[in-house]
Amino acid sequence: MNFRDKEKTLRLARSKGELTYENKRISFYPDYSADLQRRRDEFRDVKRILREKGVEYALIYPAQLRIKYLETVKFFSTPAEVQRFLKDIPSE
C-alpha cells in the first residue's frame, strides 16, 4: 500500500471509532516509530513555504522530501537542504 493510501486508511479508521470484523475488534497502527514521525514532522515549515510558493512536493517514506520545480525533480533528506534550495525560488 502506498503512503497516501495508508494515511487515508488510518484517518478513516480513526474517524469510525471501534471497528470489528467477524465480531472481533480490529485496530490500525502506523508502521513507523516516534523517531521517524519526528523526522517527518521536521519538514512541516518548509512544506508550508513550498505550498505558498506553489511548488509541487511529496514527503517520501521514510523521511525524504521530493520537490518538482521547473521540470526537474530533487530529493532532500533534511529541512536545511530544502531551505538552501528555497533561497533560489522566487515568490509568486
LUMDREN-213399 format. One record per atom (N, C-alpha, C): atom name; residue number from 1; x, y, z. Coordinates in nm, 2 decimals, decimal comma, padded with zeros to 4 digits. Example, Ala and Ser with C-alpha at 12.3 -4.5 7.8 and 13.67 -1.06 7.14 Angstrom:
REM LUMDREN-213399
+----+-----+--------+--------+--------+
! at !   i !     px !     py !     pz !
+----+-----+--------+--------+--------+
!  N !   1 !  01,32 ! -00,57 !  00,78 !
! CA !   1 !  01,23 ! -00,45 !  00,78 !
!  C !   1 !  01,32 ! -00,33 !  00,78 !
!  N !   2 !  01,28 ! -00,22 !  00,71 !
! CA !   2 !  01,37 ! -00,11 !  00,71 !
!  C !   2 !  01,29 !  00,00 !  00,79 !
+----+-----+--------+--------+--------+
***
This chain:
REM LUMDREN-213399
+----+-----+--------+--------+--------+
! at !   i !     px !     py !     pz !
+----+-----+--------+--------+--------+
!  N !   1 !  00,08 ! -00,12 !  00,00 !
! CA !   1 !  00,00 !  00,00 !  00,00 !
!  C !   1 !  00,09 !  00,12 !  00,00 !
!  N !   2 !  00,06 !  00,22 ! -00,09 !
! CA !   2 !  00,14 !  00,34 ! -00,09 !
!  C !   2 !  00,11 !  00,43 !  00,03 !
!  N !   3 !  00,19 !  00,53 !  00,05 !
! CA !   3 !  00,18 !  00,62 !  00,17 !
!  C !   3 !  00,05 !  00,69 !  00,18 !
!  N !   4 !  00,00 !  00,74 !  00,07 !
! CA !   4 ! -00,13 !  00,82 !  00,08 !
!  C !   4 ! -00,24 !  00,72 !  00,11 !
!  N !   5 ! -00,24 !  00,60 !  00,05 !
! CA !   5 ! -00,35 !  00,51 !  00,09 !
!  C !   5 ! -00,34 !  00,47 !  00,23 !
!  N !   6 ! -00,22 !  00,45 !  00,29 !
! CA !   6 ! -00,21 !  00,41 !  00,43 !
!  C !   6 ! -00,26 !  00,52 !  00,51 !
!  N !   7 ! -00,22 !  00,65 !  00,48 !
! CA !   7 ! -00,27 !  00,76 !  00,56 !
!  C !   7 ! -00,42 !  00,78 !  00,56 !
!  N !   8 ! -00,48 !  00,76 !  00,44 !
! CA !   8 ! -00,62 !  00,77 !  00,42 !
!  C !   8 ! -00,69 !  00,66 !  00,50 !
!  N !   9 ! -00,64 !  00,54 !  00,50 !
! CA !   9 ! -00,69 !  00,42 !  00,58 !
!  C !   9 ! -00,69 !  00,45 !  00,72 !
!  N !  10 ! -00,57 !  00,50 !  00,77 !
! CA !  10 ! -00,56 !  00,53 !  00,92 !
!  C !  10 ! -00,66 !  00,64 !  00,96 !
!  N !  11 ! -00,67 !  00,74 !  00,87 !
! CA !  11 ! -00,76 !  00,86 !  00,91 !
!  C !  11 ! -00,90 !  00,81 !  00,91 !
!  N !  12 ! -00,94 !  00,73 !  00,82 !
! CA !  12 ! -01,08 !  00,68 !  00,81 !
!  C !  12 ! -01,11 !  00,58 !  00,93 !
!  N !  13 ! -01,01 !  00,50 !  00,97 !
! CA !  13 ! -01,03 !  00,41 !  01,08 !
!  C !  13 ! -01,04 !  00,49 !  01,21 !
!  N !  14 ! -00,97 !  00,60 !  01,23 !
! CA !  14 ! -00,98 !  00,68 !  01,35 !
!  C !  14 ! -01,12 !  00,75 !  01,35 !
!  N !  15 ! -01,17 !  00,79 !  01,24 !
! CA !  15 ! -01,29 !  00,86 !  01,23 !
!  C !  15 ! -01,41 !  00,77 !  01,26 !
!  N !  16 ! -01,40 !  00,64 !  01,23 !
! CA !  16 ! -01,51 !  00,54 !  01,25 !
!  C !  16 ! -01,52 !  00,49 !  01,40 !
!  N !  17 ! -01,41 !  00,52 !  01,48 !
! CA !  17 ! -01,41 !  00,47 !  01,61 !
!  C !  17 ! -01,38 !  00,32 !  01,61 !
!  N !  18 ! -01,45 !  00,24 !  01,70 !
! CA !  18 ! -01,42 !  00,10 !  01,71 !
!  C !  18 ! -01,46 !  00,02 !  01,58 !
!  N !  19 ! -01,37 ! -00,06 !  01,53 !
! CA !  19 ! -01,41 ! -00,14 !  01,41 !
!  C !  19 ! -01,40 ! -00,28 !  01,45 !
!  N !  20 ! -01,49 ! -00,36 !  01,38 !
! CA !  20 ! -01,49 ! -00,51 !  01,41 !
!  C !  20 ! -01,50 ! -00,58 !  01,28 !
!  N !  21 ! -01,45 ! -00,70 !  01,29 !
! CA !  21 ! -01,45 ! -00,80 !  01,17 !
!  C !  21 ! -01,49 ! -00,93 !  01,23 !
!  N !  22 ! -01,60 ! -00,99 !  01,19 !
! CA !  22 ! -01,65 ! -01,12 !  01,24 !
!  C !  22 ! -01,66 ! -01,11 !  01,40 !
!  N !  23 ! -01,72 ! -01,00 !  01,45 !
! CA !  23 ! -01,74 ! -00,98 !  01,59 !
!  C !  23 ! -01,61 ! -00,97 !  01,67 !
!  N !  24 ! -01,50 ! -00,94 !  01,61 !
! CA !  24 ! -01,37 ! -00,92 !  01,68 !
!  C !  24 ! -01,32 ! -00,78 !  01,65 !
!  N !  25 ! -01,27 ! -00,71 !  01,75 !
! CA !  25 ! -01,22 ! -00,57 !  01,74 !
!  C !  25 ! -01,09 ! -00,58 !  01,66 !
!  N !  26 ! -01,08 ! -00,48 !  01,56 !
! CA !  26 ! -00,96 ! -00,47 !  01,49 !
!  C !  26 ! -00,90 ! -00,33 !  01,51 !
!  N !  27 ! -00,77 ! -00,31 !  01,50 !
! CA !  27 ! -00,70 ! -00,18 !  01,52 !
!  C !  27 ! -00,61 ! -00,16 !  01,40 !
!  N !  28 ! -00,58 ! -00,03 !  01,38 !
! CA !  28 ! -00,49 !  00,01 !  01,27 !
!  C !  28 ! -00,38 !  00,09 !  01,34 !
!  N !  29 ! -00,25 !  00,06 !  01,30 !
! CA !  29 ! -00,14 !  00,14 !  01,36 !
!  C !  29 ! -00,05 !  00,18 !  01,24 !
!  N !  30 !  00,01 !  00,30 !  01,25 !
! CA !  30 !  00,11 !  00,34 !  01,16 !
!  C !  30 !  00,24 !  00,25 !  01,17 !
!  N !  31 !  00,31 !  00,23 !  01,06 !
! CA !  31 !  00,42 !  00,14 !  01,07 !
!  C !  31 !  00,55 !  00,21 !  01,08 !
!  N !  32 !  00,56 !  00,32 !  01,15 !
! CA !  32 !  00,69 !  00,38 !  01,17 !
!  C !  32 !  00,69 !  00,43 !  01,32 !
!  N !  33 !  00,82 !  00,45 !  01,36 !
! CA !  33 !  00,85 !  00,48 !  01,50 !
!  C !  33 !  00,82 !  00,63 !  01,53 !
!  N !  34 !  00,83 !  00,66 !  01,66 !
! CA !  34 !  00,82 !  00,80 !  01,70 !
!  C !  34 !  00,93 !  00,88 !  01,65 !
!  N !  35 !  01,05 !  00,83 !  01,64 !
! CA !  35 !  01,17 !  00,90 !  01,59 !
!  C !  35 !  01,14 !  00,93 !  01,44 !
!  N !  36 !  01,09 !  00,84 !  01,37 !
! CA !  36 !  01,07 !  00,86 !  01,23 !
!  C !  36 !  00,96 !  00,97 !  01,21 !
!  N !  37 !  00,85 !  00,96 !  01,29 !
! CA !  37 !  00,75 !  01,07 !  01,29 !
!  C !  37 !  00,81 !  01,21 !  01,32 !
!  N !  38 !  00,90 !  01,21 !  01,41 !
! CA !  38 !  00,97 !  01,34 !  01,45 !
!  C !  38 !  01,04 !  01,39 !  01,32 !
!  N !  39 !  01,12 !  01,30 !  01,26 !
! CA !  39 !  01,20 !  01,34 !  01,14 !
!  C !  39 !  01,10 !  01,39 !  01,03 !
!  N !  40 !  00,99 !  01,33 !  01,01 !
! CA !  40 !  00,89 !  01,37 !  00,91 !
!  C !  40 !  00,83 !  01,50 !  00,95 !
!  N !  41 !  00,80 !  01,52 !  01,07 !
! CA !  41 !  00,75 !  01,65 !  01,12 !
!  C !  41 !  00,84 !  01,77 !  01,10 !
!  N !  42 !  00,97 !  01,74 !  01,10 !
! CA !  42 !  01,07 !  01,85 !  01,08 !
!  C !  42 !  01,05 !  01,92 !  00,95 !
!  N !  43 !  00,99 !  01,86 !  00,85 !
! CA !  43 !  00,97 !  01,92 !  00,72 !
!  C !  43 !  00,84 !  02,01 !  00,72 !
!  N !  44 !  00,77 !  02,02 !  00,83 !
! CA !  44 !  00,64 !  02,09 !  00,83 !
!  C !  44 !  00,66 !  02,24 !  00,78 !
!  N !  45 !  00,76 !  02,31 !  00,83 !
! CA !  45 !  00,77 !  02,45 !  00,79 !
!  C !  45 !  00,81 !  02,47 !  00,65 !
!  N !  46 !  00,90 !  02,39 !  00,60 !
! CA !  46 !  00,94 !  02,40 !  00,46 !
!  C !  46 !  00,83 !  02,36 !  00,36 !
!  N !  47 !  00,75 !  02,26 !  00,41 !
! CA !  47 !  00,63 !  02,22 !  00,32 !
!  C !  47 !  00,53 !  02,34 !  00,31 !
!  N !  48 !  00,51 !  02,41 !  00,42 !
! CA !  48 !  00,43 !  02,53 !  00,42 !
!  C !  48 !  00,48 !  02,63 !  00,32 !
!  N !  49 !  00,61 !  02,66 !  00,32 !
! CA !  49 !  00,67 !  02,75 !  00,23 !
!  C !  49 !  00,65 !  02,71 !  00,09 !
!  N !  50 !  00,67 !  02,58 !  00,06 !
! CA !  50 !  00,66 !  02,53 ! -00,07 !
!  C !  50 !  00,52 !  02,54 ! -00,12 !
!  N !  51 !  00,42 !  02,52 ! -00,04 !
! CA !  51 !  00,28 !  02,54 ! -00,07 !
!  C !  51 !  00,25 !  02,68 ! -00,11 !
!  N !  52 !  00,30 !  02,78 ! -00,03 !
! CA !  52 !  00,29 !  02,92 ! -00,05 !
!  C !  52 !  00,35 !  02,96 ! -00,19 !
!  N !  53 !  00,46 !  02,90 ! -00,22 !
! CA !  53 !  00,52 !  02,93 ! -00,35 !
!  C !  53 !  00,47 !  02,85 ! -00,47 !
!  N !  54 !  00,37 !  02,76 ! -00,44 !
! CA !  54 !  00,31 !  02,69 ! -00,55 !
!  C !  54 !  00,40 !  02,58 ! -00,60 !
!  N !  55 !  00,49 !  02,53 ! -00,52 !
! CA !  55 !  00,59 !  02,43 ! -00,57 !
!  C !  55 !  00,53 !  02,29 ! -00,53 !
!  N !  56 !  00,54 !  02,20 ! -00,63 !
! CA !  56 !  00,49 !  02,06 ! -00,61 !
!  C !  56 !  00,59 !  01,98 ! -00,53 !
!  N !  57 !  00,54 !  01,91 ! -00,42 !
! CA !  57 !  00,63 !  01,83 ! -00,34 !
!  C !  57 !  00,56 !  01,71 ! -00,29 !
!  N !  58 !  00,63 !  01,62 ! -00,23 !
! CA !  58 !  00,58 !  01,50 ! -00,17 !
!  C !  58 !  00,68 !  01,45 ! -00,06 !
!  N !  59 !  00,62 !  01,41 !  00,05 !
! CA !  59 !  00,71 !  01,36 !  00,16 !
!  C !  59 !  00,71 !  01,21 !  00,13 !
!  N !  60 !  00,83 !  01,16 !  00,10 !
! CA !  60 !  00,85 !  01,02 !  00,07 !
!  C !  60 !  00,90 !  00,94 !  00,19 !
!  N !  61 !  00,85 !  00,82 !  00,20 !
! CA !  61 !  00,89 !  00,73 !  00,31 !
!  C !  61 !  01,03 !  00,69 !  00,29 !
!  N !  62 !  01,12 !  00,69 !  00,40 !
! CA !  62 !  01,07 !  00,72 !  00,53 !
!  C !  62 !  01,07 !  00,87 !  00,57 !
!  N !  63 !  01,17 !  00,95 !  00,53 !
! CA !  63 !  01,16 !  01,09 !  00,56 !
!  C !  63 !  01,25 !  01,17 !  00,46 !
!  N !  64 !  01,20 !  01,18 !  00,34 !
! CA !  64 !  01,27 !  01,24 !  00,24 !
!  C !  64 !  01,17 !  01,33 !  00,16 !
!  N !  65 !  01,21 !  01,45 !  00,13 !
! CA !  65 !  01,11 !  01,54 !  00,06 !
!  C !  65 !  01,15 !  01,54 ! -00,09 !
!  N !  66 !  01,05 !  01,51 ! -00,18 !
! CA !  66 !  01,08 !  01,52 ! -00,32 !
!  C !  66 !  01,01 !  01,65 ! -00,37 !
!  N !  67 !  01,09 !  01,73 ! -00,45 !
! CA !  67 !  01,04 !  01,86 ! -00,50 !
!  C !  67 !  01,05 !  01,85 ! -00,65 !
!  N !  68 !  00,93 !  01,89 ! -00,72 !
! CA !  68 !  00,93 !  01,91 ! -00,86 !
!  C !  68 !  00,93 !  02,06 ! -00,89 !
!  N !  69 !  01,03 !  02,11 ! -00,96 !
! CA !  69 !  01,04 !  02,25 ! -00,98 !
!  C !  69 !  01,10 !  02,27 ! -01,12 !
!  N !  70 !  01,04 !  02,35 ! -01,20 !
! CA !  70 !  01,09 !  02,38 ! -01,34 !
!  C !  70 !  01,13 !  02,25 ! -01,41 !
!  N !  71 !  01,04 !  02,15 ! -01,41 !
! CA !  71 !  01,06 !  02,03 ! -01,48 !
!  C !  71 !  01,17 !  01,94 ! -01,43 !
!  N !  72 !  01,22 !  01,97 ! -01,31 !
! CA !  72 !  01,33 !  01,89 ! -01,25 !
!  C !  72 !  01,27 !  01,83 ! -01,12 !
!  N !  73 !  01,33 !  01,72 ! -01,08 !
! CA !  73 !  01,29 !  01,66 ! -00,95 !
!  C !  73 !  01,42 !  01,65 ! -00,87 !
!  N !  74 !  01,40 !  01,70 ! -00,74 !
! CA !  74 !  01,51 !  01,69 ! -00,65 !
!  C !  74 !  01,47 !  01,63 ! -00,52 !
!  N !  75 !  01,56 !  01,56 ! -00,45 !
! CA !  75 !  01,53 !  01,49 ! -00,33 !
!  C !  75 !  01,61 !  01,55 ! -00,22 !
!  N !  76 !  01,55 !  01,57 ! -00,10 !
! CA !  76 !  01,62 !  01,63 !  00,01 !
!  C !  76 !  01,60 !  01,55 !  00,14 !
!  N !  77 !  01,70 !  01,53 !  00,22 !
! CA !  77 !  01,70 !  01,45 !  00,34 !
!  C !  77 !  01,68 !  01,53 !  00,46 !
!  N !  78 !  01,70 !  01,66 !  00,46 !
! CA !  78 !  01,68 !  01,74 !  00,57 !
!  C !  78 !  01,61 !  01,87 !  00,54 !
!  N !  79 !  01,54 !  01,93 !  00,63 !
! CA !  79 !  01,48 !  02,06 !  00,60 !
!  C !  79 !  01,59 !  02,17 !  00,57 !
!  N !  80 !  01,71 !  02,16 !  00,63 !
! CA !  80 !  01,81 !  02,26 !  00,60 !
!  C !  80 !  01,85 !  02,26 !  00,45 !
!  N !  81 !  01,85 !  02,14 !  00,39 !
! CA !  81 !  01,88 !  02,13 !  00,25 !
!  C !  81 !  01,77 !  02,20 !  00,17 !
!  N !  82 !  01,65 !  02,18 !  00,21 !
! CA !  82 !  01,53 !  02,24 !  00,14 !
!  C !  82 !  01,54 !  02,40 !  00,15 !
!  N !  83 !  01,58 !  02,44 !  00,27 !
! CA !  83 !  01,59 !  02,59 !  00,30 !
!  C !  83 !  01,69 !  02,65 !  00,20 !
!  N !  84 !  01,80 !  02,58 !  00,18 !
! CA !  84 !  01,91 !  02,63 !  00,09 !
!  C !  84 !  01,85 !  02,64 ! -00,05 !
!  N !  85 !  01,77 !  02,54 ! -00,09 !
! CA !  85 !  01,71 !  02,53 ! -00,22 !
!  C !  85 !  01,61 !  02,64 ! -00,24 !
!  N !  86 !  01,53 !  02,67 ! -00,14 !
! CA !  86 !  01,42 !  02,77 ! -00,14 !
!  C !  86 !  01,48 !  02,91 ! -00,16 !
!  N !  87 !  01,60 !  02,94 ! -00,12 !
! CA !  87 !  01,66 !  03,07 ! -00,14 !
!  C !  87 !  01,66 !  03,11 ! -00,29 !
!  N !  88 !  01,67 !  03,01 ! -00,38 !
! CA !  88 !  01,68 !  03,03 ! -00,52 !
!  C !  88 !  01,54 !  03,04 ! -00,59 !
!  N !  89 !  01,43 !  03,01 ! -00,52 !
! CA !  89 !  01,30 !  03,01 ! -00,58 !
!  C !  89 !  01,23 !  03,15 ! -00,55 !
!  N !  90 !  01,19 !  03,22 ! -00,66 !
! CA !  90 !  01,12 !  03,35 ! -00,63 !
!  C !  90 !  00,98 !  03,32 ! -00,58 !
!  N !  91 !  00,93 !  03,42 ! -00,50 !
! CA !  91 !  00,79 !  03,41 ! -00,45 !
!  C !  91 !  00,70 !  03,45 ! -00,57 !
!  N !  92 !  00,58 !  03,38 ! -00,56 !
! CA !  92 !  00,48 !  03,41 ! -00,66 !
!  C !  92 !  00,39 !  03,53 ! -00,63 !
+----+-----+--------+--------+--------+
***
